[in-house]
């Protein structure tokens, strides 16, 4: 989907040698397409076509999906105990952070402000794609 900065994100991903994400992204993307359809930004036919493209990208290993294991979920539980009470942390964001740390990544890329803020508390650099 062509969201703001979409072209910059695609260019960065293409130049990086591959993109990785928690396998949670399958559910997140499916829900995002459903929301776009519900809000009238996509027709059912468009939503179906885009979902198939995303699933093709996964099959073609454009995305390297990292499993969400019980170990990751237990790490999320432990992470929440170390957070300041003022720091918002959504379950999905926590899973992405724990997955990135478990995979040995030093940074996480997102345009989500909550995920950007939380990543630093867990030793991850947080980067966003610069706007053009």
Secondary structure, 3 states (H helix, E strand, C coil): CCCCCHHHHHHHHHHCCCEEEECCHHHHHHHHHHHHHHCCCCCHHHHHHHHHHHHHHHHCCCEEEECCCHHHHHHHHHHHHCCCCCCCCCHHHHHHHHHHHHCCCCEEECCCHHHHHHHHHHCCEEECCCCC
